[in-house]
Amino acid sequence: MVLTSYHVMKRMSQRDLARMLGVNASTISRALKGENGVSADLRQKILQLAEEHGYRPNPFAMSLRYDTTRTIGVIVPDLAFSHFAHIVKHIEAEARKAGYMCIISDSNEHYETEVACVELLENLHVDGIIMCLSQETVDLSHLTRLKEAHIPVTLFDRTAEVDFPSVTINDIATAKQMTLHLIDGGARNIAFLGGPNHMKQTADRKHGYLEALRERGLPIRKELVRCTYATFNSGLSDTIDLLNLPKPPDAILATYGLLVGSAFQAILSRGLRIPEDIAIAGYMSDWVSEMNRPRVTFIKQNLREIGRQAFRMLYDQMEGGTSVQQLIINAHLEIRDSTRKI
């Protein structure tokens, strides 16, 4: 048996280059940055030696001098969920154009993990943070601490009643539009599947749903409104409970992609037809809608614009801007096969 040893090369620093050439580290620094005070011959030797030994500047060491790491943090509730993954992709693309790197953190929909992510990013001295709150987040003291520390923050998708720039969609208007579409298709007992009631996103979408019912003179049945921690299993159990009611719903509005999927499965498991027996519509990605049979009517969101604007708002803060803007990006209803046509 042949044993092979691996020698891990130590990262070359400016001090290492200085020792090798017998000069001060400050001389190495000036030469690498093209500053005056270094002869042409010595500058050439330094550049050649740096290239031979694979020298790369240390961004974190530079941050101590210039008070910037050129990095931002991005915190999402579930990176495996395509909605968040696509937004992060567009945030990262915008950040790269501006010369910033992204450190991505996943709170896994837990408040304590979200707080830990914030603390980690603080310790890494990121220049700003873009985040979407977890479903558990009620205490906003970690956001208050960031504000007091003058760390720029932009919220997206799920926000709170705090004084931070934010990017959301027109939740009230889209929920109302979707509910009206279900009513116009003949539905009279429309169920609402939402996330926790404390979330502004849930409250806004429920507001739009209720507004549509009132506008068309339909009764509000409290037993048809289910707002709990949104998971696939909760959506499944809530939908089964709804279908077991003496007067079950003839349509379901689901406010998250996971809830759309679980409601869809629960309906089919009962041998019900979509949309003939029960219609369904919700907030989800267009490609996920296309994968289902029948295809699901959904609210189409401009994820590229959400990501782009989230970074631009953070960048404005990092550049010294002080305006606090709550930007609303219009989304719209895409009618597919899971709802009855007007």
N, C-alpha and C positions, 0 to 999 in steps of 0.2 A: 504494500500500500504506500502510495506517495502522498506525503503531507505537503500541502502548499500553504505558505504563509502570505497573508495580504498586508501590505503596508499602506496605511491610510495617510495620505499626504496632508500635512497641516496647511490650512489656508494661508496664503502669502499675505502679509500685512505691509503697510508703509514702513513700520519700524523694522521689519525684516529686510526690506530693500535698503533702508538706511544703514543697517549694520553691514550688509554685504558690500556697500560702496564706501563706508566710512564717512558718511555725512549725516547731518541732522534730519530727523523725520520731517521737519518743516520744509526743508529743501526739497524732499521727495514730493510733498504735498503741492508746493508751488509749481514744480516741474510738470506733474500730472495734470494740474489745472490750467497750465499754460500761462501762469503769472510771471511777472518780471522778477529779477533777482537771481536768475539761474543762467549760467553760460550755455551757449548753444551746444558745446561738446558734452557738458555734463547732462543737459536735458536729454540729448540723444542716447547717452549711456543708460539713463534712468528708464526711458521709454522702452529701450531694447531689453533691459533686464526684466522689466515688468511683463513684457510680452512673453519672454522665454519662460518665466515662472508662473504664467497664467494669473497674474494679479487682477483682481476685480475689486472695485471700491465696495466698502461695507456701508450699505444704506442706513443701517441703524446707528453706526458711528457718526455718519454724516448728519443724522437727525439730531444728535445731541448738540451739534454746532449750529445747525440752521433751524432747529425747532420745527422740523417737518419730516415725516417718514415717507411722504408721497404714497401712503396707503390709506384705504378706507375700510371700515368694517361693514358687512352686510349680514343682518340677522333675519332668518325666515323661520316660520313655524314647522315647515316640513319640506326639505329640499327634494325629496322623492316625488312630491306632488308636481305634476307638469306645469301647473299654473305658476308656482313660485320659481321653478327652474327656468322657465322662459323669461320671467321678469329679471332674474339674476343675470341671465345671459346678456340681456340688453343693458343692464347697469354696468356690467363688466366691460362691455364694448365701448360705452361712453367714457368710462373711467380710463381705459387704455388710451383713448384718443387724447385725453388731457394729461397723460403721463402718470396715472395713478394705478396701483395694484389693489386688488380686492382680497380681503380675508373673509371667507364665507363661514358663517356659523349657523347651526341648526338648533333651535330651541326644543324641537320635538313636541311642540304644543304645551310645554310645561313652564310655568312662571319661574320656578327656581332655576331651571336651566337657562332661561332667558336672562336672568340677573347675572348668572355666572358668565354667560357670553359677553355681556356688557363689561363686566369687571375685567375679563381677559383682554378685550379690545382696548380698554383704558390702559391696562398695564403695558400693552404693546405700543402705546402712544400713537394710535391711529389719528389721522387728521379729521375724521368725521365718521358718523355712523348712519346707515340707512337701515330701517327695520320695519318689520310687520309684526305686530303684537301677537302673542299666543292667545289661545282661547281662555286660558286660566288667568290672564293678566287683569287684575283689578287694582292692586297697589301700584302706583306710578312713581314711587319714591326714587327708583333707579333712574327714571327719566329726569326727575327734578335735579338729581345729583349731577347728571350730565350737563344740564343747563347752568347750574351753579359753577361747574368747572369750565364753562365756556367751550364745551365740545359741541361742534355743529351736529345736529340730528335732523333727519327727514324721515317721516313715517309714510308708509304706503299701504294701500289695500285696507287694512284694519287700523283705525286710528282711535284716539280718545279725546276727551275734552281737555286738551292741554295746549299750551301755546307753542306749538312746533309747526314748521312747514309740513304739509302733507299732500299726497297724491292719491285720490280715490276716483271711483267712477260714480256716475249718477244713479246711486242705489235706489233712492225713492222712486225716481221716474221710471227706471227699468222694471222694478217690481210691479209698479202700477200698470205699465204697458203689458207685461206678461200676464197679469191677472185679468186685465180687460180682454186680452186675446182669448184666454180660457173661457171667459164668460160669453164672448161673442161666438165661440164654438159650441155653445150649448151647456156648459158646465154651470151648476147652481150650488154645488157643495164642494168648495175648493179648500183643500188642506194646505197648511203652510208648515214646511219643515225648515227650521232655522237652527242657528247656533245658540250659544248662551245669551240670555237677555241683556246682560251687562255690556255686550259688545255693541258699539255704535253701528257697525255694519249690519248686524241683525236687526237692531231697532229701526234703522232706516228702511231696510227691505220690508220689514213687517208693516211699517207706516205706509209704504206704497201699496202693499197688498190690501190693507184695511181701507185705504182711501178709495181704491177701485170698487170694493164691495159697497161702500157707502154711496158712491157715485151712481151705481146701477141698482141701488135699492135692495141689495141682498142682505139677509140677516148675517150677523157675525156669530158664528158658533165656536165658542171657546174650546170645545173638545177637538176641533179640527186644527188648532194651533199648537204645534209642538216645538219648543225651543229648549234644547239641551246641548250638552257638550257633543259637538258634531264628530262622529266616527262612523265607519261603515256599519258596525254592529248596532249603534244607537239608531241610525236611520232604518235599519232592517226591523228592529223591534218596534219602533214608532209607527212604521208603515203597517206592520201586521196588526198593531193595536187599532189603527185607523180603519183597516179593512174589516175588523171584527165589530165595529160599531153597529148598532141597530140601523142607523142611517149612514152608511159609509160614504166617503168622498167619491165624486165622479171626476175629480182632477186633483193633481198634486203640484204645488210649486215648491221646489227644493232649492235652497239658497247656497248650497255648496256642491261641488262635483261628487264628493263621496256620498252625499245624501241622495243625489240623483241616481247614482249607481245602485245603492242599496234599495231604494224605493222601487227601482226598475226590476231588480231581482225578486223582491217580495211580491210584486204584482204578478209577475210571470209564474212564480211558484204556486199561486192560487189558481192558475189556469185562466186568468183574466186576459182579455185582449187590450192592447194599446194601439190606438186611442178609443176603440169602439166601446169598451167597458169603462175605462178610466184613462184620462189623458195625463200626461206628465211633461213638465218643462222645468228648466232650472238654469243655474249659473255653472258653466263648465267650458272646457276647451272645445273648439270646433272639431278637432281631429278625434276626440273622444266621442263626441256626438255621432260622427260618421261611422264609428266602429260598432255602434249599437244597431240592432234591428228590432223595431223600427228606429230610424234615426231620431235623435232627441232634439226638440225645439229648445233653443238656448239663448242666453244673452252673450253676444260676441263682444269681447273686450280687446282693446288695442294694447296688448302687453308690451310691445316695443315702445310705445309712447309713454306708458307708465314707468318703465325702466329708465328711459331717456330723461324724462322730466324729474324723476326722483334724484338722479345724479346731478342734473343741472341745478336743482334747488339746493342740494348739498354743496355743490361747487361754489355757488354764489355766497353761501355762508362762509366757506373756507377762504374766500377772497375778501371777506370783510363786510359782506352784505348783512343788513339787519332786518329786512322785511320778512314778515311771517305770512306766507301765502298758503291758503287751502285750495289747491288746484283740483278741479273736477273734470275728468276726461269722459267724454260721452261714449257710452256703449249702446248697443241697439239689439233689438230682438231679431233672431234668425229663425224663421218658421220651418220646421222639418216635418217628419211623419208622425211624431208622438202626440200631436194635438190635432183636434178636428179643424178642418179648414172652414173659413167663414163662407 
